[in-house]
Amino acid sequence: MATPSSLLIFTDLDGTLLNSDDYRYDAALPILHQLHQRGVPVIPVTSKTRQEVIALRHEIAPQDPFVVENGSAIFWVPGDRRFDLTPMDPGGDLHSYCLGCTYSEARQGLADLSQALQVSLRGFGDLTPAALQGLTGLPAQEVGWAQAREFTEPFVMPSEVSAEQIRCLVHDLGLGIVVGDRFSHLIGAGAGKGRAVQRLVAAYQAAQPGQAVYTVGLGNSPNDLPMLEAVDWPIVIPGAAGPHPALGDRGWHIAPHPGSAGWAIAVETLYAQHR
Ligand SMILES: [Mg+2]
């Protein structure tokens, strides 16, 4: 088995490391601290924006890279030698590597999709902060962070069109889509949680040739499937009613509790076996 230094932990945030009801993660703080002390990267892989992750990461994983907007871009602290990835925009507080499209391309895609469907689709960019707050229940400050989009456009799923029809049209437009229950996300064709994980694993591997890299992924919903399929050890975080049906029957490890409590136990158990 690999040494702890070559262990990589990729994690979804909402409903996985963060509780789905109160967005807290207190139960995971002791193991997060321990992983940080031991230099084990905890890499958020989320649909959240850069600003949303920056607001959280100082306690979760202050030095580790993170993946935003459904695998559209990887951000990291300049000078991190643990992996080998060439930044696309050297300079600034964070370096980045983009797999997706620009926000204006995603916005244009939504306009094209609306026209093709003859349905007026509403994206985050069409909504006032108050309207978005009403739809999401986010606190006012966090609405601003959620609207600070760089690569993807979430939109309200129309009731009159099937997800399959939307998928086909988005593909024809040369974009990708992550379908959700209330919101779906238009993303660049090269983006995706699985692709971003694969890119980062290759970058870590390139920086430590000859050493095995062992990867863990934690997620709670179908939008995490590509990430969970891309790691050696997928862990499913259940909801209050159990694991999501799309994730629960794959023979993957299922954490004993929802949210951060389940996250902490699953990671503590795995880490104890790994040392
Ligand atoms: Mg989630």
Residues whose N, C-alpha, C, O or C-beta is under 5 A from the ligand:
A	BS01	MG	D12 L13 D14 G15 T16 N220 S221
